[in-house]
Amino acid sequence: MAILDSEASFEEKLTAAARAERLVRARSLTKNYILASAGIGLVPLPLADLAGVMALQVKLVHGLAKVYEVPFKENVTKSLLASLLSGASSVIGVMGLASLAKTIPVLGTLAGGGGVAVTAASVTFATGEVFTRHFESGGTLLDFDPHKMKALFKRELKNGKAAAEAHDSASATAA
């Protein structure tokens, strides 16, 4: 009996270790995409940055699906992201306006680039957190309900924006 208990305990430890390692990989992947999103925000072409950020969002979900061994369908992911982002229309509107500000030479490009970079990073953070939590709980793309996830997405969007702005302020202070 003691052998069975220790085997069960060992299996539980292995499972917990595997979950922890998978979560570290998912968070690391999300961090890389956050940085890439911020970089795309600095592209000086109006609206090209928005298309680039959307493409990165799809690639992020694809990467997370691989980490969690969840079947990936690009068209389903695009629909889910569009629905999820529709709940944050004010943020997306601000990102669109910041992108359009890039049409104004020099100052518009600088201000718009910074605004899009911070917003894109926070949206990517929120997307990564929402899909990581969903996949971590055993979910797939087919049972992802964007309407149920909107509140979590908005909360993570605020967390991501605060972190991006704090990082931006720290970088400006260091320079």
Residue pairs with C-beta under 8 A, 6 or more apart in sequence:
19 136
22 67
22 68
22 136
23 132
23 136
25 67
26 64
26 67
26 68
26 128
26 132
26 135
26 136
27 128
27 132
29 60
29 63
29 64
29 67
29 128
30 60
30 64
30 124
30 125
30 128
30 129
30 132
33 56
33 59
33 60
33 63
33 124
33 128
34 121
34 124
34 125
34 128
34 160
34 164
35 121
36 56
36 124
37 53
37 56
37 117
37 120
37 121
37 123
37 124
38 117
38 118
38 120
38 121
38 164
39 117
40 49
40 52
40 53
40 56
40 120
41 49
41 53
41 113
41 114
41 115
41 116
41 117
41 118
41 119
41 120
41 121
42 49
42 113
42 116
42 117
43 49
43 52
43 113
44 102
44 109
44 113
45 102
46 99
46 100
46 101
46 102
46 103
46 112
47 96
47 99
47 100
49 99
49 102
49 116
49 120
50 95
50 96
50 99
50 116
53 95
53 116
53 120
53 123
53 124
54 81
56 124
57 81
57 123
57 124
57 127
58 74
58 77
58 78
58 81
60 124
60 127
60 128
60 131
61 72
61 77
61 80
61 81
61 127
61 131
61 141
62 72
62 74
62 77
64 70
64 128
64 131
64 132
64 135
65 71
65 72
65 135
65 141
66 72
67 135
68 135
68 136
70 135
70 139
70 140
70 141
71 140
71 141
72 141
73 141
76 141
76 142
77 141
80 141
80 144
80 146
81 127
83 146
83 147
84 127
84 130
84 146
84 149
84 150
84 153
85 92
85 123
87 146
87 150
87 153
87 154
88 123
88 126
88 150
88 153
88 154
88 157
91 119
91 122
91 123
91 157
92 123
94 115
94 119
95 115
95 116
95 119
95 120
95 123
97 115
98 111
98 112
98 114
98 115
98 116
98 119
99 112
99 116
100 112
101 108
101 109
101 111
101 112
101 115
102 108
102 109
102 112
102 113
102 116
104 112
114 168
117 164
117 168
118 161
118 164
118 165
118 168
119 161
121 160
121 164
122 157
122 160
122 161
122 163
122 164
123 157
123 160
124 160
125 156
125 157
125 159
125 160
125 163
125 164
126 153
126 154
126 156
126 157
126 159
126 160
127 153
129 152
129 156
129 159
129 160
130 149
130 152
130 153
130 156
131 144
133 152
134 144
134 149
